[in-house]
Amino acid sequence: MNEQDNLLWQKINSETASIRFVELARFFARGVMLVVDLEMDLVDVAFRISKDETRQVTDWQARSLLRFATDDEALRWNKSDTLLWAVVVAPWVLVQEKKIDTPSSSRKSPG
């Protein structure tokens, strides 16, 4: 990664935040909220979108790893006052449900 990319990565990383869905609801209503799959790295996805890596983004969308938030998700998040991990990559707001670590999920697989 070159210095310019490294600075962009750091900027995006510093702009991530935990935020309640209710504070993001207007972005959902405007149709600009994208959900990043739990298996993905939110900062990496935001970085690649900001770099306009169309092929990678299209691939993620085709595999539903990056998609628009659904009405059902919005209702659930609103009802449960869900805390999301979020970052803005204009015009998009990328969100990811926070992972809940369990003893078995925090262990690295052998390899």
Backbone bond lengths (Angstrom), bond angles and torsions (degrees), N, CA, C in turn:
res aa  C-N    CA-C-N  psi(-1)  N-CA   C-N-CA  omega(-1)  CA-C   N-CA-C  phi
1 M - - - 1.446 - - 1.530 107.93 -
2 N 1.324 116.27 129.27 1.456 118.75 -179.73 1.539 110.58 -77.58
3 E 1.309 116.66 171.67 1.464 121.84 -175.44 1.533 112.26 -60.40
4 Q 1.324 116.76 -41.28 1.466 120.64 -179.71 1.534 110.65 -63.84
5 D 1.331 116.78 -43.91 1.459 120.65 177.18 1.525 110.91 -64.43
6 N 1.308 116.58 -40.00 1.461 121.04 178.94 1.533 110.74 -61.34
7 L 1.323 116.72 -42.03 1.462 120.66 178.08 1.527 111.15 -65.10
8 L 1.336 116.55 -40.64 1.457 120.50 178.03 1.523 110.31 -63.71
9 W 1.325 116.45 -44.81 1.469 121.58 178.25 1.530 109.99 -57.42
10 Q 1.317 116.57 -47.34 1.465 120.81 179.94 1.527 111.56 -62.55
11 K 1.329 116.79 -40.29 1.466 121.46 178.89 1.520 110.33 -61.65
12 I 1.328 116.31 -48.87 1.465 120.60 179.56 1.520 110.08 -60.94
13 N 1.315 116.93 -46.17 1.458 121.30 -179.90 1.528 111.02 -57.95
14 S 1.315 116.70 -41.50 1.469 120.40 -178.62 1.524 112.56 -71.08
15 E 1.325 117.35 -17.63 1.462 121.60 -178.72 1.524 113.64 -95.56
16 T 1.325 117.71 0.60 1.459 119.93 176.00 1.524 108.94 -74.98
17 A 1.319 115.28 153.71 1.465 119.04 179.95 1.516 110.27 -157.02
18 S 1.316 115.04 153.97 1.453 121.37 168.85 1.518 106.40 -86.54
19 I 1.319 115.40 129.81 1.455 119.51 -176.04 1.519 109.51 -149.36
20 R 1.306 116.63 142.90 1.457 121.47 -179.91 1.526 110.16 -74.21
21 F 1.328 114.99 144.42 1.466 119.73 -178.20 1.521 111.71 -54.60
22 V 1.317 117.28 -39.23 1.464 120.17 -177.09 1.537 111.34 -55.24
23 E 1.319 117.13 -31.15 1.461 121.47 178.89 1.534 112.06 -77.95
24 L 1.315 116.51 -15.03 1.470 121.81 -179.74 1.520 112.83 -108.22
25 A 1.318 117.38 -2.41 1.465 121.63 -173.18 1.524 112.42 -55.41
26 R 1.321 118.01 -35.14 1.472 119.68 -178.80 1.523 111.33 -65.19
27 F 1.334 117.05 -30.66 1.464 120.16 177.67 1.528 110.60 -72.24
28 F 1.332 115.79 -37.30 1.460 119.46 174.41 1.519 109.08 -61.01
29 A 1.326 116.80 -46.35 1.469 121.71 -178.46 1.532 111.84 -61.53
30 R 1.324 117.08 -31.34 1.469 121.06 178.62 1.526 112.29 -81.80
31 G 1.335 117.27 -7.71 1.465 120.31 178.09 1.513 114.20 78.93
32 V 1.334 117.28 25.49 1.464 120.12 -178.18 1.528 112.86 -115.98
33 M 1.348 116.30 15.40 1.455 119.93 179.53 1.524 110.23 -97.45
34 L 1.325 115.74 121.39 1.455 122.35 177.97 1.522 109.69 -110.14
35 V 1.314 115.95 136.70 1.457 122.22 179.26 1.524 108.74 -98.16
36 V 1.322 114.88 128.77 1.461 122.49 177.01 1.529 107.32 -99.97
37 D 1.318 116.39 126.07 1.461 122.07 179.81 1.526 110.66 -55.64
38 L 1.337 115.47 148.29 1.469 120.92 -179.54 1.525 113.62 -59.76
39 E 1.312 116.84 -26.60 1.464 120.10 -179.32 1.530 112.68 -77.75
40 M 1.326 115.89 -10.26 1.460 121.11 -177.66 1.522 110.03 -95.71
41 D 1.326 115.63 158.14 1.457 122.29 174.90 1.528 107.66 -93.14
42 L 1.325 116.47 117.11 1.461 121.75 -176.42 1.530 111.85 -55.54
43 V 1.305 117.61 -43.97 1.469 121.31 -178.76 1.521 110.54 -65.84
44 D 1.323 117.66 -41.26 1.461 120.61 178.72 1.523 110.90 -62.24
45 V 1.327 116.81 -43.90 1.466 120.21 179.49 1.526 109.93 -62.53
46 A 1.319 117.14 -46.07 1.468 120.79 179.33 1.523 111.08 -62.04
47 F 1.314 116.12 -40.71 1.465 121.12 179.11 1.531 110.59 -60.99
48 R 1.319 116.54 -47.68 1.467 120.54 -177.58 1.526 112.03 -67.92
49 I 1.333 116.70 -34.34 1.471 119.22 174.92 1.520 109.38 -65.86
50 S 1.314 116.85 -43.98 1.467 119.75 -179.07 1.530 111.69 -66.04
51 K 1.333 117.61 -26.42 1.467 122.61 176.84 1.539 111.64 -86.10
52 D 1.329 115.68 1.27 1.462 122.61 178.83 1.530 112.18 58.40
53 E 1.335 116.17 44.15 1.461 122.11 178.16 1.530 108.80 -82.86
54 T 1.310 114.90 75.46 1.461 123.12 -171.74 1.528 112.83 -56.82
55 R 1.316 117.60 -43.85 1.474 119.79 -178.58 1.523 111.40 -60.20
56 Q 1.334 116.64 -45.91 1.461 120.56 -179.19 1.524 110.67 -64.65
57 V 1.318 116.70 -45.46 1.465 121.35 -179.48 1.528 110.45 -62.66
58 T 1.309 117.20 -43.52 1.465 121.68 178.67 1.522 110.49 -61.53
59 D 1.326 116.63 -40.43 1.468 120.92 178.04 1.528 110.23 -62.93
60 W 1.322 117.12 -46.57 1.473 119.97 178.27 1.515 111.14 -59.60
61 Q 1.332 116.61 -41.71 1.461 120.14 179.32 1.527 110.84 -64.45
62 A 1.310 117.33 -42.45 1.464 121.86 179.65 1.530 111.03 -61.11
63 R 1.329 116.55 -31.70 1.462 121.30 -179.14 1.533 112.45 -96.94
64 S 1.334 116.11 9.35 1.474 123.65 179.84 1.524 113.06 58.91
65 L 1.317 116.35 26.86 1.469 120.70 174.90 1.526 110.66 -84.77
66 L 1.325 115.03 -17.75 1.463 123.14 175.99 1.522 106.07 -140.46
67 R 1.335 116.18 121.24 1.466 119.40 -174.06 1.517 109.88 -156.57
68 F 1.316 115.32 165.69 1.450 119.88 176.15 1.531 110.25 -70.76
69 A 1.329 115.94 143.14 1.457 120.96 175.42 1.531 108.90 -63.23
70 T 1.315 115.67 143.40 1.463 120.74 -178.65 1.531 111.06 -97.21
71 D 1.323 114.79 162.75 1.465 120.13 175.64 1.527 110.78 -59.14
72 D 1.332 116.53 -41.53 1.465 120.30 -179.80 1.521 111.65 -61.38
73 E 1.340 116.50 -42.36 1.469 119.44 177.67 1.523 110.72 -62.97
74 A 1.325 115.66 -45.59 1.465 119.86 -178.94 1.533 111.05 -59.88
75 L 1.311 116.85 -42.69 1.465 120.22 177.96 1.526 111.30 -62.91
76 R 1.330 115.77 -44.54 1.472 120.23 179.95 1.516 110.74 -64.66
77 W 1.325 117.05 -46.11 1.465 120.79 -179.69 1.518 111.35 -62.81
78 N 1.319 116.31 -40.05 1.458 120.40 179.88 1.527 110.55 -66.49
79 K 1.326 115.87 -46.01 1.467 121.40 -177.77 1.529 111.87 -63.73
80 S 1.325 116.42 -39.00 1.466 119.77 -176.42 1.525 113.24 -96.01
81 D 1.333 116.76 4.71 1.460 121.83 179.98 1.536 110.35 52.96
82 T 1.321 114.92 50.27 1.459 122.69 -173.79 1.521 112.48 -67.62
83 L 1.318 114.48 137.93 1.452 122.95 174.07 1.526 107.52 -94.16
84 L 1.327 116.14 122.27 1.465 122.00 -178.50 1.517 109.89 -112.13
85 W 1.314 115.31 154.36 1.457 122.30 171.33 1.516 104.80 -92.81
86 A 1.333 118.79 128.61 1.461 119.84 -172.28 1.523 112.29 -142.25
87 V 1.330 113.84 157.77 1.461 121.88 173.97 1.528 107.38 -155.53
88 V 1.320 115.54 146.95 1.458 121.16 178.72 1.519 109.68 -98.97
89 V 1.324 115.35 129.06 1.463 122.92 168.53 1.524 103.27 -129.17
90 A 1.327 114.62 89.13 1.467 121.55 -171.37 1.524 111.16 -47.47
91 P 1.309 116.65 133.00 1.457 127.78 8.15 1.527 113.90 -91.61
92 W 1.317 117.78 9.08 1.460 122.36 -172.92 1.527 112.28 -94.27
93 V 1.324 114.28 151.10 1.455 122.30 168.14 1.518 105.25 -115.80
94 L 1.320 116.04 114.97 1.461 121.31 -179.99 1.511 108.34 -93.64
95 V 1.334 116.18 133.26 1.459 120.81 178.86 1.518 109.79 -129.88
96 Q 1.312 113.21 155.98 1.456 120.22 177.60 1.521 106.68 -147.93
97 E 1.318 115.92 132.36 1.458 118.41 175.43 1.520 107.26 -64.82
98 K 1.297 115.22 141.79 1.455 118.75 -178.83 1.522 109.29 -71.19
99 K 1.314 115.15 135.73 1.455 120.66 178.45 1.520 109.23 -71.42
100 I 1.314 115.02 141.34 1.451 120.35 174.62 1.513 106.51 -105.10
101 D 1.320 115.34 113.72 1.460 119.54 -179.46 1.520 110.63 -76.03
102 T 1.310 114.18 132.69 1.463 120.83 173.28 1.518 105.34 -119.83
103 P 1.324 117.48 160.04 1.468 118.47 -179.42 1.519 113.42 -52.78
104 S 1.339 117.83 -38.83 1.466 119.31 -178.21 1.522 111.90 -76.35
105 S 1.359 118.63 -30.15 1.456 119.21 -177.35 1.524 112.30 -82.85
106 S 1.343 117.46 -16.48 1.463 119.05 -178.99 1.522 112.08 -87.40
107 R 1.325 117.63 -10.32 1.463 120.94 177.89 1.517 109.88 -81.02
108 K 1.309 115.35 137.82 1.464 119.43 176.06 1.517 108.59 -81.71
109 S 1.316 114.33 143.37 1.451 117.79 178.40 1.522 109.78 -73.67
110 P 1.303 116.50 148.27 1.470 118.70 -179.95 1.525 110.53 -66.00
111 G 1.280 115.05 147.68 1.446 115.50 177.04 1.417 110.86 163.79
